[in-house]
Amino acid sequence: MHGEYKVPGGKLVVVDLEVAEGRIAGFRLAGDFFLEPDTALDAIDRAVNGLPVESDAATIAATIKRGLPDDAVLLGFSPEAIAVAIRRSLSKATDWRDYDWQIIHDGPVSPNLHLALDQVLTEEVGAGRRGPTLRFWEWDQPAVVIGSFQSLKNEVDLDNASTYGFAVVRRISGGGAMFMDAQSIVTYSLYAPGELVQGMSFADSYAYLDEWVITALKSLGIDAFYQPLNDITSAKGKIGGAAQKRLGNGALLHHATMSYDMDGDKMVQVLRIGREKMSDKGTTSAAKRVDPLRSQTGLPRAEIIERLKQTFTGLYGATEGHVTEAELETAEQLVTSKFATAEWLRRVP
């Protein structure tokens, strides 16, 4: 069995192993990481060999740590990263390049239709009717998108939202509210088989699925990095955040929103951002929480999106695609039956 795991911001970890009588055998670790002393590599191999195949990632990592020499130095990877690669090998996880990706960047639609498309396209991937897809959003009206489990009244000042013309909608994934002024953010959705993140924890999968974004932002001169659990940030401030939803059919929805040119003063009038939230982000001013992409690149929004597309295609390969008429029709029906209903919006009052 063979498994690979690219540590977000780090090095590639590669494992090869066999299974004999329910235990790991013939284990070999490789990669482009740095490890001292040389004998630590054999120590890791010895520690892993003989482990039961049902060992979880925490158990594997702990066993590796106990087997390492006291003076061992691991650079660009960790025992936890090795454990992820092992679990991915045992669970026969796939890699980005195992798929033929499509990139969709169609014209603007309503916020609720975007949310419905997220559900429909994820379901289509899970059913095998669509291949893995990256979709960029376009919209021409402002909206607040709250997380599946957020309280409507606690998160949004509905009077101010109405005053500023913001639609308020609810998505199927968890996480926090998205302040989406028209043409002021960059939002994308990934629809992928669950096998792509097989063997990873939820926390690991967030950084793994957005590593290509970090690469793209760095190519634009932004000192970008991923801050657990789900923030894309930089030395100058937070850029955006991600959210996930895993469907029963095995498919995965992962989407993220990054600020391009946000009106922070308007945001704090529409969103109710409490002291606990600001404390979590290490700031006393909610209006300054998000640092726009425009201020760090000086580029038009369209050029930033184009760089994201180019980076994704260069790393994983992709062709241009579009939402099909059947998918669009299904999504429009879902807007009427679910996303535009008061029952869905106020499911958590």
C-alpha positions as CSV (number, residue, x, y, z in Angstrom):
1,M,0.0,0.0,0.0
2,H,1.1,3.5,-0.8
3,G,0.2,6.8,0.8
4,E,1.2,10.4,0.4
5,Y,0.5,13.6,2.4
6,K,1.7,17.0,1.6
7,V,2.0,18.9,4.9
8,P,0.4,22.4,4.4
9,G,3.3,24.8,4.3
10,G,5.7,21.9,4.7
11,K,7.1,18.9,3.0
12,L,5.8,15.7,1.3
13,V,5.5,12.6,3.4
14,V,5.4,9.3,1.5
15,V,4.8,5.8,3.0
16,D,4.8,2.3,1.6
17,L,3.7,-0.6,3.6
18,E,2.2,-4.1,3.6
19,V,-0.4,-5.7,5.8
20,A,0.3,-9.1,7.4
21,E,-2.2,-10.8,9.8
22,G,-3.8,-7.5,10.6
23,R,-0.6,-5.6,11.3
24,I,1.6,-3.1,9.5
25,A,4.7,-4.8,7.9
26,G,7.5,-3.7,5.6
27,F,6.9,-0.1,6.4
28,R,9.1,2.5,4.7
29,L,9.1,6.2,5.2
30,A,10.3,8.6,2.5
31,G,9.9,12.3,1.4
32,D,11.5,15.6,0.8
33,F,11.6,16.5,4.5
34,F,14.7,17.1,6.7
35,L,15.5,14.6,9.5
36,E,18.4,14.4,11.9
37,P,20.1,12.1,12.8
38,D,20.0,9.8,9.9
39,T,19.3,6.9,12.2
40,A,16.0,8.4,13.1
41,L,14.6,7.2,9.8
42,D,15.1,3.6,10.7
43,A,13.8,4.3,14.2
44,I,10.5,5.5,12.7
45,D,10.2,2.5,10.5
46,R,10.8,0.1,13.4
47,A,8.2,2.0,15.5
48,V,5.5,1.7,12.9
49,N,6.1,-2.0,11.9
50,G,3.8,-4.3,13.9
51,L,1.1,-1.7,14.7
52,P,-2.4,-3.0,14.3
53,V,-4.0,-1.7,11.1
54,E,-6.9,-0.3,13.0
55,S,-4.6,2.1,15.0
56,D,-5.9,5.6,14.7
57,A,-3.7,8.6,13.8
58,A,-3.2,9.6,17.4
59,T,-1.9,6.2,18.4
60,I,0.4,6.0,15.4
61,A,1.9,9.5,16.1
62,A,2.4,8.7,19.8
63,T,4.2,5.4,18.9
64,I,6.5,7.2,16.5
65,K,7.3,9.8,19.1
66,R,8.3,7.1,21.6
67,G,10.5,5.5,19.1
68,L,12.4,8.6,18.1
69,P,15.9,9.3,19.5
70,D,15.9,12.0,22.1
71,D,18.0,14.3,19.8
72,A,15.8,13.8,16.7
73,V,14.9,16.9,14.8
74,L,12.1,16.8,12.2
75,L,11.8,19.7,9.8
76,G,8.9,20.2,7.4
77,F,6.9,17.3,8.8
78,S,5.9,15.6,12.1
79,P,4.9,12.3,13.6
80,E,1.3,13.4,13.1
81,A,1.9,14.0,9.4
82,I,3.4,10.5,9.1
83,A,0.3,9.1,10.8
84,V,-2.0,10.9,8.3
85,A,0.0,9.4,5.4
86,I,-0.3,5.9,7.0
87,R,-4.1,6.3,7.5
88,R,-4.5,7.5,3.9
89,S,-2.5,4.5,2.7
90,L,-4.6,2.0,4.7
91,S,-7.9,3.6,3.7
92,K,-6.8,3.8,0.0
93,A,-7.2,7.6,-0.2
94,T,-6.9,9.4,-3.5
95,D,-4.9,12.4,-4.5
96,W,-5.8,15.6,-6.4
97,R,-4.3,14.3,-9.7
98,D,-6.3,11.1,-9.6
99,Y,-9.2,13.1,-10.9
100,D,-10.1,15.1,-14.0
101,W,-11.1,18.5,-12.5
102,Q,-13.4,21.1,-13.9
103,I,-13.3,24.8,-13.1
104,I,-16.7,26.6,-13.3
105,H,-16.8,30.4,-13.4
106,D,-20.2,31.3,-14.8
107,G,-22.1,34.6,-14.6
108,P,-23.8,36.1,-11.5
109,V,-26.7,34.5,-9.8
110,S,-28.6,35.2,-6.6
111,P,-27.1,34.3,-3.2
112,N,-29.7,31.6,-2.6
113,L,-29.1,30.0,-6.0
114,H,-25.3,29.9,-5.1
115,L,-26.2,28.0,-1.9
116,A,-28.5,25.6,-3.8
117,L,-25.9,25.0,-6.4
118,D,-23.4,24.1,-3.7
119,Q,-25.8,21.3,-2.5
120,V,-26.8,20.1,-6.0
121,L,-23.2,20.0,-7.3
122,T,-22.0,18.2,-4.2
123,E,-24.8,15.6,-4.6
124,E,-23.9,15.2,-8.3
125,V,-20.3,14.5,-7.5
126,G,-21.4,12.0,-4.9
127,A,-23.7,10.2,-7.3
128,G,-21.0,10.0,-9.9
129,R,-22.8,12.2,-12.5
130,R,-20.2,15.0,-12.2
131,G,-16.5,14.9,-11.8
132,P,-14.7,16.8,-9.0
133,T,-15.2,20.6,-9.6
134,L,-13.9,24.0,-8.5
135,R,-16.5,26.7,-8.8
136,F,-16.0,30.5,-8.4
137,W,-19.0,32.6,-7.4
138,E,-20.3,35.7,-9.1
139,W,-23.2,37.8,-7.8
140,D,-24.5,41.3,-8.3
141,Q,-26.4,41.9,-5.0
142,P,-25.1,42.1,-1.4
143,A,-25.9,39.4,1.0
144,V,-25.1,38.0,4.4
145,V,-24.6,34.2,4.4
146,I,-24.9,32.7,7.9
147,G,-23.7,29.2,8.9
148,S,-26.0,26.3,9.2
149,F,-26.0,26.4,13.0
150,Q,-25.9,30.1,13.7
151,S,-28.7,32.0,15.4
152,L,-30.2,34.5,12.9
153,K,-31.0,37.2,15.5
154,N,-27.7,36.8,17.3
155,E,-25.6,37.1,14.1
156,V,-27.4,39.7,12.0
157,D,-29.0,43.1,12.6
158,L,-31.9,42.6,10.3
159,D,-33.0,46.2,10.2
160,N,-29.6,47.4,9.2
161,A,-29.3,44.6,6.7
162,S,-32.5,45.8,5.1
163,T,-31.4,49.4,5.2
164,Y,-28.2,48.6,3.2
165,G,-30.0,46.2,0.9
166,F,-28.4,43.0,2.1
167,A,-30.3,39.7,1.6
168,V,-29.8,37.3,4.5
169,V,-29.5,33.6,3.6
170,R,-28.4,30.4,5.3
171,R,-26.0,27.8,3.9
172,I,-25.7,24.1,4.5
173,S,-22.2,24.2,6.0
174,G,-21.3,25.3,9.5
175,G,-18.9,28.1,10.5
176,G,-19.5,31.9,10.7
177,A,-21.3,34.6,8.8
178,M,-20.0,35.8,5.4
179,F,-20.4,39.5,4.7
180,M,-20.8,39.5,0.9
181,D,-21.0,42.9,-0.7
182,A,-21.3,42.7,-4.4
183,Q,-17.9,42.4,-6.1
184,S,-16.1,42.8,-2.8
185,I,-15.1,39.2,-2.1
186,V,-13.7,36.1,-3.8
187,T,-15.6,33.0,-3.1
188,Y,-15.0,29.5,-4.4
189,S,-16.5,26.0,-3.7
190,L,-14.8,22.6,-4.1
191,Y,-17.0,19.6,-4.8
192,A,-15.0,16.4,-4.3
193,P,-15.2,12.7,-3.4
194,G,-14.6,12.0,0.3
195,E,-11.7,9.8,-0.7
196,L,-9.6,12.9,-1.4
197,V,-9.4,13.6,2.4
198,Q,-9.6,10.0,3.6
199,G,-7.5,9.4,6.6
200,M,-7.4,13.0,7.6
201,S,-9.0,14.7,10.6
202,F,-11.4,17.6,9.8
203,A,-8.7,20.0,10.9
204,D,-6.1,18.5,8.6
205,S,-8.5,18.5,5.7
206,Y,-9.2,22.2,5.9
207,A,-5.6,23.2,5.4
208,Y,-5.0,20.4,2.8
209,L,-7.9,21.6,0.6
210,D,-6.8,25.2,0.7
211,E,-3.1,24.8,0.3
212,W,-3.4,25.7,-3.4
213,V,-4.9,29.0,-2.4
214,I,-2.0,29.8,-0.1
215,T,0.3,29.0,-3.0
216,A,-1.6,31.4,-5.3
217,L,-1.7,34.2,-2.8
218,K,2.1,33.9,-2.1
219,S,2.6,34.1,-5.9
220,L,0.8,37.5,-5.7
221,G,3.2,38.7,-3.0
222,I,1.0,38.1,0.0
223,D,2.6,36.5,3.1
224,A,-0.3,34.1,3.4
225,F,-0.7,31.1,5.7
226,Y,-3.5,28.9,7.1
227,Q,-4.5,29.4,10.7
228,P,-6.5,26.5,12.3
229,L,-9.2,25.7,12.2
230,N,-10.5,27.5,9.1
231,D,-8.9,30.9,8.5
232,I,-6.8,32.0,5.6
233,T,-4.7,34.9,6.9
234,S,-1.5,36.9,6.5
235,A,0.9,38.9,8.5
236,K,-1.3,42.0,7.8
237,G,-4.5,40.4,9.0
238,K,-7.2,37.9,8.2
239,I,-8.1,37.4,4.6
240,G,-10.9,34.9,4.7
241,G,-12.4,31.7,6.1
242,A,-13.5,28.2,5.0
243,A,-16.3,25.8,5.8
244,Q,-17.2,22.2,5.0
245,K,-20.1,19.9,4.6
246,R,-19.9,16.1,4.1
247,L,-22.9,14.5,2.6
248,G,-24.2,11.0,3.3
249,N,-23.3,9.9,-0.3
250,G,-19.6,10.4,0.4
251,A,-19.1,13.7,-1.3
252,L,-17.5,16.7,0.2
253,L,-18.3,20.4,-0.1
254,H,-15.5,22.8,0.9
255,H,-16.0,26.5,0.3
256,A,-14.1,29.6,1.3
257,T,-14.7,33.4,1.1
258,M,-11.8,35.9,1.0
259,S,-12.2,39.7,1.3
260,Y,-11.2,41.8,-1.7
261,D,-12.5,45.2,-0.8
262,M,-14.6,45.1,2.4
263,D,-16.4,48.1,4.0
264,G,-15.6,47.3,7.6
265,D,-17.8,50.0,9.0
266,K,-20.8,48.7,7.1
267,M,-20.0,45.2,8.2
268,V,-20.1,45.9,11.9
269,Q,-23.5,47.6,11.4
270,V,-25.0,44.6,9.6
271,L,-23.3,41.8,11.6
272,R,-23.4,41.4,15.3
273,I,-19.8,40.7,16.2
274,G,-19.5,40.1,19.9
275,R,-16.5,40.6,22.2
276,E,-15.8,36.9,22.3
277,K,-15.5,36.7,18.6
278,M,-13.1,39.7,18.5
279,S,-11.1,38.3,21.4
280,D,-10.7,35.1,19.5
281,K,-9.1,37.0,16.6
282,G,-6.8,39.0,18.8
283,T,-8.3,42.4,18.0
284,T,-10.4,45.0,19.6
285,S,-11.9,46.4,16.4
286,A,-14.3,44.2,14.4
287,A,-14.1,46.8,11.5
288,K,-10.4,46.0,11.2
289,R,-10.6,42.2,11.4
290,V,-10.4,41.5,7.7
291,D,-7.6,42.8,5.5
292,P,-8.7,43.1,1.9
293,L,-6.9,41.4,-1.0
294,R,-6.9,44.7,-2.9
295,S,-4.8,46.5,-0.4
296,Q,-2.2,43.8,-0.4
297,T,-1.9,43.2,-4.2
298,G,-3.2,46.4,-5.9
299,L,-4.8,44.1,-8.5
300,P,-8.3,44.0,-9.9
301,R,-10.5,41.3,-8.4
302,A,-10.7,39.5,-11.8
303,E,-6.9,39.2,-11.9
304,I,-6.7,37.6,-8.5
305,I,-9.4,35.0,-9.5
306,E,-7.4,34.3,-12.7
307,R,-4.3,33.7,-10.7
308,L,-6.2,31.3,-8.5
309,K,-7.4,29.4,-11.6
310,Q,-4.0,29.3,-13.0
311,T,-2.4,28.0,-9.8
312,F,-5.1,25.3,-9.4
313,T,-4.7,24.1,-13.0
314,G,-0.9,24.1,-12.8
315,L,-0.9,22.0,-9.6
316,Y,-3.7,19.6,-10.3
317,G,-4.8,19.9,-13.9
318,A,-8.3,21.2,-14.9
319,T,-10.5,22.1,-17.8
320,E,-13.2,24.7,-18.2
321,G,-16.7,23.6,-17.3
322,H,-20.2,25.0,-16.7
323,V,-23.3,24.3,-14.6
324,T,-25.5,22.1,-16.8
325,E,-29.1,23.0,-17.5
326,A,-30.3,20.1,-15.5
327,E,-28.2,21.1,-12.5
328,L,-29.4,24.7,-12.7
329,E,-33.1,23.6,-12.9
330,T,-32.6,21.3,-9.9
331,A,-31.0,24.2,-7.9
332,E,-33.8,26.6,-8.8
333,Q,-36.3,24.1,-7.5
334,L,-34.3,23.8,-4.3
335,V,-34.3,27.6,-3.8
336,T,-38.1,27.5,-3.8
337,S,-38.5,24.5,-1.7
338,K,-35.7,25.1,0.8
339,F,-33.2,28.0,0.7
340,A,-35.7,30.9,0.2
341,T,-38.1,29.6,2.8
342,A,-38.6,31.2,6.3
343,E,-38.4,27.7,7.8
344,W,-34.8,27.2,6.5
345,L,-33.6,30.8,7.3
346,R,-35.0,30.7,10.8
347,R,-34.2,27.1,11.6
348,V,-32.1,28.6,14.4
349,P,-34.0,31.8,15.3
